Each structure stands twice: as structure tokens, then as C-alpha cells.
Amino acid sequence: MDDSQWLVVGLGNPGPDYAGTRHNVGQMVLAELAHRLSASFKNHRTNASVAEGRTQPGGPRFVLAAPRSFMNLSGGPVAALLKYYDLDVSRLIVVHDELDIDFDSIKLKQGGGHGGHNGLRDIIAATGSNEFLRVRVGIGRPPGRQPAADYVLKSFSSAERRELPLLLGDAADAVELIVSDGLTAAQLKFHTAKA
């Protein structure tokens, strides 16, 4: 029995108005993972919705968490979750949208700065560490002169929506692979150029 536990946080904004927007792709990945675990989300005292389970009997335990705060206040719930589950920041995987990566791609890393992402900035400030793992889900840059702040709060285009299930599936696979085989193995799989 693998008694290790991982906290997987999907970033986004709360409420139905934001549910289908690019900024909420982290929470969409979380929903895919919860489906795989046959787990349902419940309100948690850390100001997050939490689902728990294992992908296989005897496998590591996943704590999936979606902060109920707005994106730029994600740090408080994340720090509270780490404390509640008595987990080190090295057991934290944050899934978030990334403007600097093409829509159909994901990149994985540990540590680094926030790159202007307010959710990451707040998590780094609240936890006192940037050494958590990140699954960066590409949403691409806005077209023309559209401000990034407007772009991330818009829904995916119809063409993107057709491809979205594949992207969410890849990101969920990446989370599982980080946990089972480590970051380097996951990077080798997901960073190779698509044919």
C-alpha cells in the first residue's frame, strides 16, 4: 500500500460565470481527475472544494482541491490545505492556465517565478515557497491587441472546444505520471514535439 499523499490544486475563479473560461482550465483538469477517481467534491473548511481518492487500489492518495476564492487569492486556501493535510510543498501540484504556451500543449516544471500569473504569485507568497510542481496548460496568446486580462476571462473558441477534451486528458495524465514516475519521466513524455 502506497501511503503517500499528493495535493493537486486546480486554479480558477469561482461561480458559473467563469466556469468555461480559459482562466479556469486548471479546474477543468481537476474535474477530469475527479472523474477518474470516481470522487465528488465537497466543501472543505480551508475555503476550497475537495475530492479525495486513489487512481488504483493501493496507489498514492490524491487530494484534489479547487480554491473557492478568486484566482488572485488562491494562496490562503492552498497554504491552509497543506497545513490541514500535513504536506510539504514538494507534494503540491498546481494546475493552471499559461499564456506563453500554445493552446494544445502542456509543460511541466518545479519551482521558478510566477511569470505574471496572479494565482501563482499569491501561492508563492502564502506558502513562502516556489518549489511546488506545476502543470502549465497552454491557452495561447490573445489575438491582435486584445488585453491578456480580457482574453483569459473569455470562453474557448468553438475550434478550441473541440480539442479541449484531449488537452484536459493530457494534463490529467501528466499529473498522474508525475505522481507515479516523477517529474523527469513526465517531462520526457509531454515535452516531446508533437508530430
N, C-alpha and C positions, 0 to 999 in steps of 0.2 A: 504494500500500500504506500503510495507516494503521499506523504502528508504535507508537501509544500503547498503554499497558497500564494496566489497572484492577484493583485488588484488591477483590473483593466477599466480605465476611465474613458468614456466617450464624450468628447466636448460638443457643446451646442448651446442653444438658447431654449428656455422652457416655453411651453404653450403651443397650441395648434398653429398659430400664425407663422411660426418658424420651422415647423416640423419637416417640411420638404425642401428647405433651403440648403445651399451649398455649405454654409457655416455649420450645419447640423449633421454633416456626413459622418462625423465620429459617433454620434448617437445612432445613426442608421447601421453602422458596423456593429455596434453593441446589440442592436435588435437582432441582427443575423446570428451573433454568437449566442444570445439567449435562446433563440430558436433551436440551435444545435444542441444546447444543454437541456432543452425542454424545461427551461426555468422561466418564471414570471417575475416581473419587477414589483417590488413593494416599497412603500415609503420607509425611509430609514431616518433615524434621529440625527444623522450627520448632514441633513439638508440635501439628500441625494435619493434617487430611486435605485434600489439594489436588487440584483438577481444572483443567486449562487448555485454552483453545481460543478460537475466533472464531465469532461467530454467522453471519458471511458471509465468503467469501474476500476477503482484502484489508482486512477490517474490523479494529477495535481488538481487542486481545487481552484476554481475561478470565482472571483468576486467581481461581478460586472456592475459598474456604477455610473449613473448619469447625474451630475450635479443638477439640482433644481434651481440654482442661481443662474444669473445671466453669465455669458461666456467670460466677460472680463472680471468676474468674481468667483471663478472656479477654484481658486486656491484654498479658500476656507473649507469647503466640503472635502477636497482631496486630502488636506492635512488631517482633518478630523477622521476620515476613513482609515488612513494609515495608522493613526493612533488607536482607533477602535479595534482594528484587526491585528494590531501589534506587528506591523510590517515595516521593513526597511524600504527606503525609497528605491533601492535596487530591484524590488519586487513590484514596482509600479510601471505599467504600460499605459501611455496616454495616446489615444487615437484621435487625430484632429485633421482638419482641412489644411491644405497647403497650396498657396497661390503659385509658388515657384516651381511646381511640378505639373506636368501635363495631366489633363483630366483622366486619362486611362491608366495612370501609373501610380505606384506607391513606392515610398522609400522608407527605410528603417534606420534608426540610429539611436545611440545612447549619448546623453549629455549634449552640450552645446548651448547656444543662446536661444532667445525666444524669436528672433527673426521678425520682430514687429507683431507677433501673434499675441493678442492681449490675454487669451486664456493661458498660454504657456507662461507669459510674464507673471501672471498672478500666482500660478502654481509654484514657480521658482521662488517667488517672494515668500509665499506662505509656508513652504516646506524647508526653505533655506538650502535647497539643493537643485542643481540642474541635471543630476546624474540619473534621472529616470529614463526609461526606454520610450521611444516614440514611433508610432506607426503613422507616417505622414501620407495622407490620402490626397492625391493630386486633384485640384479643381481647375487648374489653369489660370491664366491671367485674364482680366476683363478685356473685352474688345474695345478698340478705339480709345477714347479718353474717359470711359466710364470709371468713376472712382471705385477703388477696391472695396471700400466700406459699403457701397451700394450693391456691388456685384455679389459679395458673399451672402447678402441677405435676400437674394433672388432665388427662385426655384431653378432647377436644372432645365436646360432646353429639352425639347422632345427627342432630339437625337441623343443627347446625353442620357436621358431617362431610359432609353432602350439599352444602353451599355451599362447603366448603373448597377444592376444586379451582379454582373461579372466583377466590377470594381469592388463592391462590398464583399463579395465572396473571397476575392484575393486578399483583401485587408483582414478578414476574419481568419483566413488560412495563415496569414503572416503572424497574427497574434498566437495562434495555436503552435506554430512552428518555433517561435521564439521560446515559448514555454517548454516545449518538448525537446528541442535540439539546440537551442541557444541562438543568440543574435547573429553570429557569423554565418551559420548554416542558413538562416532565414534570408540574410542579405544575399548570399550566393544564389538563392533561388529567385528572389524577387527583383534584384538589381540587374540581372542579365537583360540585355536588349531584347525587345520583342521582335520576332521575325516578321 
